[in-house]
Amino acid sequence: MTTVGAQPPTPSTATPPLASPKATASRWSVFAVLAAVAFMAQLDLFIVNVALPDMAGSFHNAPLSSLSWVLNAYSIVLAALLVPSGRLADHFGRRRFLLAGVVLFTVASVVCAVAPSLSFMIIGRVLQGFGAAMVIPTSLGLLFPAFPREQHTLVVGLWAGVAAIAASLGPTVRGLLVAADWRLIFLINVPIGVAAILFGLRVLPEVRAQQGTRMPDPISGAALLVAVALLTSAMVQSTSWGWSGTGTVLFLAGAVAAGTVTVWRAFRHPHAVVEASLFGASREFSAASAALFLFFLAFSAWLLITVLFLQNTWHYGVIRTGLAIAPGPLSAAATALNAGRITGRFGRKTPAITGTLLFAGASLFWLLATTLHPDYAAGFLPGLIIGGAGAGLTQAPLFAAAGTLPADRATTGSAVLNMARQVGSAIGVAILVTFLSGIPANSLTGYHRGWAFMIVACLACTTVVTLATPRRKH
């Protein structure tokens, strides 16, 4: 059993020493399992929304306001539980937590696939959110002790690349699967989950806090959970409640109050679920947290606006939309899988800035070149390729910032980064939907606002990375 203590370990115990080819192969087996479960959980963030019209027919023509909870339940639970799950995984054992999360996620996927009613489906999505919250930060937290320090940039870059590919691939996969049967988008998780459990039991090491280490402060944990849940709920419901609606205002006020308690406990309690020292220990981690929030304002809007534009304005069908979007994920894969090597050579700052500028460039291209008349090759495809390259290049160095924290806070740090991503995604989608609401189908006004918003978010992300991140730090 690999043990991580309450204090940062020395270099000799923080990572295993370089060993035989057999040991190296074992490390990459660990990576394969962790990448697979991260891919599975990330894909479900973005694979469901195109299936909603088909689900409506299966659930007695349920209204969109009810169907939206198939998306919202997963997003809210995941965002709210990421950090508490990450901290508990550090305390009770990352391997144990991750495998339990995979079991829960896989079983919940079956529940969703066979759901006889909408209520049953929403329960399944809540359980999926629980499972994903246990899996996503813990998968990254297990990478650091499995590899020597000099390989951290590479493997975390690859891990983040897999996450970027899963996010970008969502629209394409869902379009193809929904055309056959929407239930397949959940069943696809089952073989991945079963294989990950079987191989994970064999190859994953256990990493946990030393015996006698204090549990995280329950008050700060509860306050953070409430703050994130209320904030994300307000965002996802803002389209139906309105930004000035009573529900939105009350939820946002509650989120501010709970967030204030979280910050207060972070400074006052030595075992807060997110200690203030977590950000003080690494300027780069703090910058990456803010940058991921800003980048995912744009990235989540990008994923939605491409589907809506192709289907609602150019009137593409589901399969054609999925195939039309495919160059984006392919471009993301090409850069994401090499982002670790690029980061290792140039540092984290250069690829992160380059990626966000490319992403802003894709939005600018669509703003200037896309028209109501369908012209995929000249008016849409270049933006997909440029934006995909930017998405693949940006995420790896930002998620890799968790490696700058003490080893016993790697999973908690990963959870904070993923929480920043989730909250940014919820707000980005809510803002985009506001821009598009009430706009006639034969107008580009809403899309122009959306693309301009994406440019602003990316430039803000670039500014944060430029000002707050060291030029070269491995």
Secondary structure, DSSP 4 states (H G I P E B T S, - for coil): -EEE-SSPPPHHHHSPPP--HHHHHHHHHHHHHHHHHHHHHHHHHHSSGGGHHHHHHHTTS--HHHHHHHHHHHHHHHHHHHHHHHHHHHHH-HHHHHHHHHHHHHHHHHHHHT-SSHHHHHHHHHHHHHHHHHHHHHHHHHHHHHS-GGGHHHHHHHHHHHHHHHHHHHHHHHHHHHHH-TTHHHHTHHHHHHHHHHHHHHHPPPEEEPTTPPPPPHHHHHHHHHHHHHHHHHHHHHHHH-TTSHHHHHHHHHHHHHHHHHHHHHHH-TT-SS-THHHHT-HHHHHHHHHHHHHHHHHHHHHHHHHHIIIIIS---HHHHHHHHTHHHHHHHHHHHHHHHHHHHH-SHHHHHHHHHHHHHHHHHHHHH--SS--HHHHTHHHHHHHHHHHHHHHHHHHGGGGGS-GGGHHHHHHHHHHHHHHHHHHHHHHHHHHHTT--TT--HHHHHHHHHHHHHHHHHHHHHHHHS-SS--
